[in-house]
Amino acid sequence: MKFLDLKKINHQYAAELKEAASKVIDSGWYLLGDSLREFEDNLARYVGTRYAVGVGNGLEALQLILRAYMELGVLQKGDEVIVPANTYIASVLAIIHCGLTPVLVEPDFKTYNLDISLAERYITARTKALMVVHLYGRVCWSNDLVKYCSENNIKIIEDNAQAIGAKWNGARTGSLGDAAGFSFYPGKNLGALGDAGAVTTDDDKLAKMVMSLRNYGSSQKYVHKYIGYNSRLDEIQAAFLDVKIKYLDFENEKRREIARYYCERIVNKNVVLPWSGFPEKITADESHVWHLFVVFCEKRNALQEFLNMKKIETMIHYPIPLYKQDALCMLLNDAFPVADKIHDAVLSLPISPVMSIDEADYIVQAVNEFE
């Protein structure tokens, strides 16, 4: 059984995707055109923000937010940005590429998200932004955090690469903070058929700056006010995404169904379920869109091998912590025992909107058989 069958997912909408591609081909306009504007409008409407700006990918979405704040004088080189220690490397690369300083903070073991209560201890006079990562599809948010950051003039940037569609008190991720970066990598809940990303915000100045920076620092052809990038979401990917966003809530609910099935039936005492982090049952909870279903097992490698023998493909997100990567070894100036514990023992089980209950049941039975 595949971990994620992208061919099957996209086949559901093959006719619409082909029609969208044909429309773009026939238009003769392939960058910064009508398809992009339509998707940006629909994405902003879906998320609940005034602006959505299509960009090249998720990494560049975060980088462009930070660079835009720098151009606007909100951030300066060397400023500190708090970020969870167990996130994917892209979150930190965006910070470093902008000449800012990432400050790693331990995650909460129950949720795998940033330990918000711990984050405040790391805030200094140089802290100008905090990047919350809605990891695995679960919302990371706190009213106390919003209040504290507001009082201390700290920007909150959402890394929403894995949680599009999730809600917190009725508001979708991507609209909670000052700005948010999205990834539409093919395997995401809303996946393009290639690389793609976006920035959402309610901030007029920030949105306009990101629009300029994504296009060589230009808002008028051949006039370049800023040292920009080539980070434009192309027309054909925008058209594909505009087809698929219509089905996003339906697909997220299918993911929740699989997650509920797992949580209600996996009873192996060697396996800690993500359900354990919730204060109450999540039957109708919209705060998780289950981009990944991640279990904790001290015998993770043996469990993965056992499931592989059962023809069940699993993945490890992520086997090497970012602070132990050769490229970022300079960040290992502190101990991260919680992050280490997570990285050493988590395993992602298959979950997708095209999985059947029979397939989920086969996985449940296999996990329960493991000793």
C-alpha positions as CSV (number, residue, x, y, z in Angstrom):
1,M,0.0,0.0,0.0
2,K,1.4,3.4,-1.0
3,F,2.0,6.0,1.6
4,L,0.4,8.6,-0.6
5,D,-1.1,7.8,-4.1
6,L,-0.8,11.2,-5.8
7,K,-1.9,9.7,-9.2
8,K,-5.1,8.4,-7.6
9,I,-5.8,11.7,-5.9
10,N,-5.3,13.8,-9.0
11,H,-7.1,11.3,-11.3
12,Q,-10.4,12.2,-9.5
13,Y,-10.2,15.6,-11.1
14,A,-8.3,14.7,-14.3
15,A,-11.0,16.0,-16.7
16,E,-11.1,19.4,-14.9
17,L,-7.3,19.6,-14.7
18,K,-6.9,18.9,-18.4
19,E,-9.5,21.5,-19.2
20,A,-7.8,24.0,-17.0
21,A,-4.4,23.3,-18.7
22,S,-6.0,23.6,-22.1
23,K,-7.5,26.9,-21.2
24,V,-4.0,28.2,-20.1
25,I,-2.3,26.9,-23.2
26,D,-4.9,28.4,-25.5
27,S,-4.7,31.8,-23.7
28,G,-1.1,32.4,-24.8
29,W,-0.4,34.0,-21.3
30,Y,1.6,31.9,-18.9
31,L,2.8,34.2,-16.0
32,L,1.0,36.8,-13.8
33,G,-2.3,36.4,-15.7
34,D,-6.0,35.7,-15.2
35,S,-5.5,32.2,-13.8
36,L,-3.2,33.4,-11.1
37,R,-5.5,36.3,-10.2
38,E,-8.5,34.0,-10.0
39,F,-6.7,31.5,-7.8
40,E,-5.4,34.3,-5.5
41,D,-8.9,35.7,-5.1
42,N,-10.3,32.3,-4.3
43,L,-7.5,31.4,-1.9
44,A,-7.9,34.7,0.0
45,R,-11.7,34.2,0.2
46,Y,-11.1,30.6,1.4
47,V,-8.6,31.5,4.0
48,G,-10.3,34.7,5.1
49,T,-7.7,37.3,4.3
50,R,-7.7,40.4,2.2
51,Y,-4.7,39.3,0.1
52,A,-3.2,36.1,-1.2
53,V,-0.1,36.3,-3.4
54,G,1.0,33.3,-5.4
55,V,4.7,32.6,-5.3
56,G,7.1,29.9,-6.4
57,N,7.0,27.5,-3.4
58,G,6.6,27.3,0.4
59,L,10.2,28.2,1.3
60,E,10.1,31.3,-0.8
61,A,6.7,32.3,0.6
62,L,8.2,32.5,4.1
63,Q,11.4,34.1,2.8
64,L,9.4,36.8,0.9
65,I,7.4,37.6,4.1
66,L,10.6,38.2,6.1
67,R,12.2,40.1,3.3
68,A,9.1,42.3,2.8
69,Y,9.2,43.1,6.5
70,M,12.8,44.0,6.2
71,E,12.2,46.3,3.3
72,L,9.3,47.9,5.3
73,G,11.7,48.6,8.2
74,V,9.9,46.2,10.5
75,L,12.8,43.7,10.6
76,Q,16.6,44.3,10.4
77,K,19.5,41.9,9.8
78,G,20.4,40.1,12.9
79,D,16.9,40.3,14.5
80,E,15.8,37.1,16.2
81,V,12.9,34.9,15.0
82,I,11.6,32.2,17.3
83,V,10.8,28.9,15.5
84,P,10.1,25.3,16.8
85,A,13.2,23.1,16.9
86,N,11.4,20.1,15.3
87,T,10.1,21.8,12.1
88,Y,11.1,21.0,8.6
89,I,14.3,22.8,7.5
90,A,12.5,25.2,5.2
91,S,11.2,27.2,8.1
92,V,14.7,27.9,9.3
93,L,16.3,28.4,5.8
94,A,13.9,31.2,5.1
95,I,15.1,33.0,8.3
96,I,18.8,32.4,7.5
97,H,18.5,33.5,3.9
98,C,17.2,36.8,5.1
99,G,20.1,37.4,7.4
100,L,18.0,37.0,10.5
101,T,18.7,34.8,13.5
102,P,16.6,31.7,14.2
103,V,16.0,30.9,17.8
104,L,15.0,27.3,18.3
105,V,12.5,26.4,20.9
106,E,11.4,23.0,22.1
107,P,8.1,21.5,21.0
108,D,5.3,20.3,23.2
109,F,5.6,16.5,23.3
110,K,1.8,16.1,23.4
111,T,1.1,18.1,20.2
112,Y,4.5,18.1,18.5
113,N,3.9,21.9,17.9
114,L,5.9,24.8,19.4
115,D,5.6,24.8,23.2
116,I,4.1,28.3,23.4
117,S,4.5,28.5,27.2
118,L,8.2,27.9,26.8
119,A,8.6,30.3,23.9
120,E,8.2,33.4,26.0
121,R,11.4,32.5,27.9
122,Y,13.4,32.9,24.7
123,I,12.1,36.3,23.9
124,T,14.7,39.1,24.1
125,A,15.0,42.7,23.0
126,R,16.2,41.4,19.7
127,T,13.1,39.2,19.1
128,K,11.0,40.7,16.3
129,A,9.1,37.8,15.0
130,L,7.7,34.4,16.0
131,M,7.1,31.7,13.4
132,V,4.4,29.2,14.4
133,V,4.4,26.0,12.4
134,H,1.1,24.2,12.2
135,L,3.0,20.9,12.0
136,Y,1.4,17.8,10.5
137,G,-1.8,19.7,10.0
138,R,-2.6,20.6,13.6
139,V,-3.2,24.3,14.6
140,C,-0.6,25.9,16.9
141,W,-2.2,28.9,18.5
142,S,-2.9,30.7,21.7
143,N,-4.7,33.8,22.7
144,D,-2.1,34.5,25.3
145,L,0.6,34.3,22.6
146,V,-1.3,36.9,20.5
147,K,-1.7,39.2,23.5
148,Y,2.0,38.9,24.4
149,C,3.3,39.5,20.9
150,S,1.0,42.4,20.4
151,E,2.2,44.0,23.6
152,N,5.8,43.5,22.7
153,N,5.5,44.5,19.0
154,I,6.4,41.0,17.7
155,K,5.1,39.8,14.4
156,I,3.5,36.4,14.2
157,I,4.2,34.5,11.0
158,E,2.4,31.3,10.2
159,D,4.1,28.5,8.4
160,N,0.9,27.0,7.0
161,A,2.5,24.6,4.6
162,Q,0.8,21.6,6.2
163,A,-2.5,22.9,7.6
164,I,-4.5,24.6,4.9
165,G,-8.2,24.4,5.9
166,A,-7.6,23.9,9.7
167,K,-9.6,26.2,12.0
168,W,-9.1,27.9,15.3
169,N,-12.3,29.2,16.9
170,G,-13.8,29.5,13.4
171,A,-10.9,31.2,11.7
172,R,-8.7,29.4,9.3
173,T,-5.0,29.0,9.6
174,G,-3.3,31.5,7.3
175,S,-5.6,34.3,8.7
176,L,-4.6,34.0,12.4
177,G,-1.2,35.8,12.3
178,D,0.2,38.9,10.7
179,A,1.1,36.9,7.6
180,A,1.3,33.2,6.5
181,G,3.3,31.1,4.0
182,F,1.7,28.2,2.2
183,S,3.3,25.3,0.3
184,F,1.4,23.6,-2.5
185,Y,4.0,20.9,-3.0
186,P,2.2,17.9,-4.7
187,G,1.9,15.9,-1.5
188,K,0.2,18.7,0.5
189,N,-3.5,18.7,1.3
190,L,-3.9,21.2,-1.5
191,G,-1.2,20.1,-3.9
192,A,-0.2,21.4,-7.3
193,L,1.3,19.3,-10.0
194,G,4.7,20.8,-9.4
195,D,6.1,23.4,-7.0
196,A,3.9,26.3,-5.9
197,G,3.3,28.5,-2.8
198,A,1.5,31.6,-1.6
199,V,1.5,34.3,1.0
200,T,-1.7,35.5,2.8
201,T,-2.1,38.6,4.9
202,D,-4.5,41.5,5.7
203,D,-1.6,44.0,5.5
204,D,-1.8,46.2,2.4
205,K,1.9,47.3,2.5
206,L,3.2,43.8,3.1
207,A,1.1,42.3,0.3
208,K,2.2,44.9,-2.2
209,M,5.9,44.5,-1.1
210,V,5.6,40.7,-1.6
211,M,4.1,41.2,-5.0
212,S,7.0,43.4,-6.0
213,L,9.7,41.2,-4.5
214,R,8.4,38.0,-6.2
215,N,8.8,39.7,-9.6
216,Y,12.4,40.9,-9.5
217,G,11.6,43.8,-7.1
218,S,9.4,45.4,-9.7
219,S,5.8,46.6,-9.7
220,Q,6.2,48.4,-13.1
221,K,7.9,46.6,-16.0
222,Y,11.6,47.3,-16.2
223,V,11.5,49.5,-13.1
224,H,13.2,47.7,-10.2
225,K,12.9,49.4,-6.8
226,Y,14.1,46.5,-4.7
227,I,16.5,43.6,-5.0
228,G,13.9,41.0,-5.7
229,Y,13.4,37.4,-6.7
230,N,11.9,35.4,-9.5
231,S,9.2,33.6,-7.5
232,R,6.1,33.7,-9.5
233,L,3.3,31.1,-9.3
234,D,2.8,30.2,-13.0
235,E,-0.5,30.2,-14.7
236,I,-0.9,26.5,-15.2
237,Q,-0.2,25.6,-11.6
238,A,-2.6,28.4,-10.5
239,A,-5.2,26.9,-12.7
240,F,-4.7,23.4,-11.3
241,L,-4.9,24.7,-7.8
242,D,-8.1,26.6,-8.6
243,V,-9.7,23.3,-9.6
244,K,-8.5,21.5,-6.5
245,I,-9.3,24.1,-3.9
246,K,-13.0,23.5,-4.5
247,Y,-12.6,20.0,-3.1
248,L,-10.3,20.8,-0.3
249,D,-12.8,20.8,2.6
250,F,-14.2,17.5,1.3
251,E,-10.7,15.9,1.1
252,N,-9.8,17.2,4.6
253,E,-12.9,15.6,6.0
254,K,-11.9,12.3,4.4
255,R,-8.6,12.6,6.2
256,R,-10.4,13.2,9.5
257,E,-12.5,10.1,8.9
258,I,-9.3,8.0,8.5
259,A,-7.7,9.6,11.5
260,R,-10.8,8.9,13.6
261,Y,-10.8,5.3,12.5
262,Y,-7.1,4.9,13.5
263,C,-7.6,6.7,16.8
264,E,-10.6,4.6,17.8
265,R,-9.1,1.2,16.8
266,I,-5.3,1.2,17.2
267,V,-4.9,-0.2,20.7
268,N,-1.2,-1.3,20.7
269,K,0.3,-0.1,23.9
270,N,3.6,0.4,22.2
271,V,2.1,3.0,20.0
272,V,1.2,6.5,21.2
273,L,-1.5,8.1,19.1
274,P,-1.7,11.8,18.2
275,W,-5.1,11.8,19.8
276,S,-3.4,11.9,23.2
277,G,-2.5,15.6,22.8
278,F,-6.1,16.7,22.6
279,P,-7.9,17.7,25.8
280,E,-11.1,16.1,24.5
281,K,-12.1,13.9,21.6
282,I,-11.7,15.3,18.1
283,T,-14.7,13.8,16.4
284,A,-15.9,17.1,15.1
285,D,-12.6,19.1,15.7
286,E,-11.6,21.3,12.8
287,S,-8.3,22.2,14.3
288,H,-6.5,19.4,12.6
289,V,-6.5,18.6,8.9
290,W,-4.3,15.5,9.2
291,H,-1.7,16.3,6.6
292,L,0.2,13.5,8.3
293,F,-0.9,10.9,10.9
294,V,2.1,10.6,13.1
295,V,2.5,8.0,15.8
296,F,5.2,7.7,18.5
297,C,6.9,4.3,19.1
298,E,10.1,3.7,21.0
299,K,10.6,0.7,18.6
300,R,9.9,2.9,15.6
301,N,12.4,1.2,13.2
302,A,11.1,-2.3,14.1
303,L,7.5,-1.1,13.6
304,Q,8.4,0.4,10.2
305,E,10.1,-2.9,9.1
306,F,7.1,-4.9,10.4
307,L,4.7,-2.8,8.4
308,N,6.9,-2.9,5.3
309,M,6.7,-6.7,5.5
310,K,2.9,-6.3,5.4
311,K,3.3,-4.2,2.2
312,I,2.4,-1.0,4.1
313,E,4.6,2.0,3.1
314,T,5.4,4.4,6.0
315,M,7.6,7.5,6.3
316,I,9.7,9.2,8.9
317,H,9.1,13.0,9.3
318,Y,11.9,13.8,9.9
319,P,14.8,11.3,10.7
320,I,17.5,14.0,11.2
321,P,16.6,17.1,13.2
322,L,17.4,20.4,11.4
323,Y,19.9,21.4,14.1
324,K,21.9,18.1,13.4
325,Q,22.1,18.8,9.6
326,D,25.5,19.6,8.4
327,A,24.2,22.9,6.9
328,L,22.8,24.1,10.2
329,C,25.2,22.6,12.8
330,M,25.8,26.2,14.1
331,L,22.4,26.1,15.6
332,L,23.2,23.3,18.0
333,N,24.1,25.6,20.8
334,D,21.5,24.2,23.2
335,A,20.1,20.8,24.1
336,F,16.7,19.8,22.6
337,P,15.8,16.6,24.4
338,V,12.1,16.8,23.5
339,A,12.8,17.4,19.8
340,D,15.4,14.6,19.9
341,K,12.8,12.2,21.5
342,I,10.3,13.0,18.8
343,H,12.7,12.7,15.9
344,D,13.9,9.3,17.2
345,A,10.5,7.7,17.5
346,V,7.8,9.1,15.2
347,L,6.4,7.3,12.2
348,S,3.9,8.5,9.7
349,L,1.2,6.0,8.7
350,P,-0.6,6.3,5.4
351,I,-3.5,8.8,5.3
352,S,-5.1,10.4,2.3
353,P,-8.5,11.4,0.9
354,V,-8.5,8.4,-1.4
355,M,-7.9,5.7,1.2
356,S,-10.8,3.3,1.9
357,I,-11.9,2.2,5.3
358,D,-10.9,-1.3,4.3
359,E,-7.3,-0.1,3.7
360,A,-7.4,1.8,7.0
361,D,-8.6,-1.3,8.8
362,Y,-5.8,-3.4,7.3
363,I,-3.3,-0.9,8.7
364,V,-5.0,-0.9,12.1
365,Q,-4.8,-4.7,12.3
366,A,-1.2,-4.7,11.3
367,V,-0.2,-2.0,13.9
368,N,-2.1,-3.9,16.6
369,E,-0.3,-7.1,15.7
370,F,3.2,-5.5,16.2
371,E,5.0,-6.5,19.4
